[in-house]
Amino acid sequence: MRAAIVIGSIALLEFCCRAGLINPLSVIPPSAMAATMVGLLADGDLNADMLRTFGTVAASYAVAVAAGVVAGAAIHAAPRVRRAADPLLASYYSVPTFIFYPLLVAIFGLNVLPLMVIGMMFAMPAMVIATLQGLDRVPPVLGRVARMHRLGRVRAVMLVTLPAAMPQLFNGLKLALAYAFIGVIAGEFIMAGGGLGYAISYAYDSFDNRTMYGVMLFVLLVSSGVNGLLFAWEQHINRRRGR
């Protein structure tokens, strides 16, 4: 059903564009987007932008996941801190994070570091919330089982706590990845001299719709593909847990 909806939507958009129902200055046919994307990749025009954007996303995502898990575990272990942090985490995404971009540029300079920090600021709260939810759902009896088997603290976390919290942690991993992409690419729109976000913005300012939609389609496919891999990994782990 999901595939049918996606394919039907693409076919409808293709028909409307080809029939002239949609202004080509606004949207081009999906087939033209795909052809432009393939051409850009074949010519190597996006190589430098891909390296910059994906490297920044990967770095901010890795830091956000690691720091989010550690911060979530620390908050979960301190009930008073948890009561103070819960309202802040619940309202975090209502704050326009990009207002800090000029401050980050003033601190780190006009380079890739402000984009990494923006991506981390977008992704980390999702990982903190997922960690808290996962630890909340770990049955207390598992802790007693770990103590009965005389597991050390590290082994208990690795063999008992993390596997029990894994479903919620995977939700955090998927959300953090999406937010990291959003933060980095949107940051490249605002102030950057390279990257896929900059390429989209430059094409938009130049009225180059084909390049703009080709790069947009590429970003969409890459982010969806990586999230699909995480989903497949999650399903594999769930099947193992079921067995």
N, C-alpha and C positions, 0 to 999 in steps of 0.2 A: 504493500500500500504506500509506504514511504517513497519507494523508487518510482511508483506510478505517478504520484503527486509531483515529484521533482521533474520527471521527464515530461509530463503533461504541461507543467508551467513553462519549461524551456521551449517546448514546441509552440505553445500559445504566443509567447513573446516573439519567437522567430516569425510566426505567421503575421502578427500585428506589425512588425518592423518591415517585413517584405511587402506587405499590402499597403504600406504607406499610412497606416492608422497611427503610427507613432513617428514623430519628427526625428529624422536621423541626426539632427544636431543635439537631440536630447539623449537618445539611446540607439545603439547600433544592434544588429541581429547577433544572437549568441554565437552563430557560426563565424561571423566576422571577428568577434572577440577572441574565439579560440584560434582562428587563423593568425591573428596578430600576435597572440601570446606565443604560439609555436615559432613564428618568425623571429620575435625578439629573443627567444631562448636559443634558437639555432644560430643567430648572428652573434650571440654573446653580448648583446647590448645591456643585459641586466646583470651580468656576472658580478661586477663591482658592487652594485646596489644590493644584490642578494647576499653577498658575503657580509656586507655591513649590517643589513637589517637582521638577518638570521643569527649572526654572531651576537648582536646586541640583545635580541630576544632570548637566545639561549643563556647568556650570562645573567640577565635579569631574572629569568625563570628559575635557574638553578639557585641563585641566592634567595629568591623569594620562597621557594619550596623549603630549603634548608632552614632559613630563619623562621619561616612560618610554623614549621613543625616544632622547633625548639621553643619559640615564643608561646605557641598553643599549649605545649606540655607544661611550661613554667606557669602560665596563667591557670591551667587546670589544677595544678598542685597548690595554689594559693587561693582559697575561697574568697578572701577579702578583695584581692586583686581582680578576681573573676567578676565579682559584683560591680566593681568600678569599670571594668573593661567592656562588659556586655553592652551597655548603651552606646559606647563609643564605636564598637564594631558594628552594631546594628545600623548606625547612621553614617558610617564612614563614607559610603559611596554617594551620599548626598552632597559631599564637599567636592567642588571642582578642583581636582588635583593639579590641573595645568596652571593654576594661578601661582604655583611655586616654581614654574619653569624659569622665569627671569632670575629668581634668587639662586636656583641651581646653576644657571649659566654664570652668575657673578661669583659663585663659590668654586666651581670646577672648570670654568672656561667654556668656550664654544667648541666642544668636542663631543665624543660619544658618551661620556660619563653622565651628563644630565639626562640623556635618553635612557640609560640603564637604570638610573634612580627612579625616573618616572615609571618605567615598566615594572620595577620592583614594588613601587608604592601602589600600583594598580593590582598586582598579583598577590602580594603577601597577605593582605587581610582575608582573602578567600581561603588561603591555606590555613591561616590561624583558626578561622571559624570551622573549617572542616576537621581540623585536629581536635578542637574542643568537642564537636559533635561526636567524633569517633571515640574519644576517650570516655565521653558520657555513656556510650552504649556498650562499653566493655563490661560484661557481667562480673560482679565482685567475686563470684565463686572461682573464676579463672585465676585471680590473684592468690587465693588460698591454695589452689592446686599447684601453682608455681612455688609457693613456700613449702608445701609438702614435699615437692621434689627437690627442694634445696637449691633452686636456681638462683644464681646471682642476679643483681639488679639489671645488668646489661643483657644477660641471656633471657631473663624474664620479659624484658621489653621486646627483644628481637623475636622470641619464640612464642610469646603469648599475647602481649598487649598490641603490638603492631598488626599481626594477622587478624586479631579480633576487630580492630578499628579500620581495617583496610577498605571496606566498602565506602565509608565516608571520606577516607583519605583520597581515594580515587576521584571522588567528586571534586575535591579540592584541587587535585592535579589537573583535571580537565578545565575547571574554571580559571585556575591560575594561568594556564597556558593561553586561554582566550584573552584574559585581561592583559597579559604581557604583550601579546600581539597588538592589542588596542592601544596600550600606552606608548609603545615604541613607534608604531606607524603613525599614530596621531601626532606624536612629538616631532617626527620627521616632517609632517605637514607644516608645523609652526615655524621651526627654526633649525634647519639642517642643510648641509651642502651635498647630501647623498643619501642613498637608501631608497627602498621601494616607496615609502610615503612621499619622499621628495620627488621621485619620478612621477607619481600620480599627480601631485600638486603642480609640477612643472608642465605636464601634458595638459592639465585642465586650464592653466593660465595661457597656454599656447593654442587653445581650441583644437588640440589633437585628440579627438575622441577615441580614435582607434587605439592609440597607445595607452590612453588612460584606462579604457575598459579592458585592454589586454593585460595590463599589470594588475588591475583590480581582480580579474578572474584568476590570475596566477596566485595572488595572495589568498584568495578564498579557497582555492583547491589545496594549497599547502597547509593552511591552518586546519581545514576540514580533514585532510589526510592524516595529519599528526594526531588530531583528536580521535580519529577513527582507530588508529593504532593503539592509543591508550584505552579506548573502549574494548578493543579485541583482547588486549592484555587483561583488562578487568574481568571480562567474561571467562577467559582461560583460568584465572585464579578462582573465580566463583565456582567453576565446574570442579576444580580440584578440591575446593572446600566441601562441595556437595558429596564428592566421593569419600 
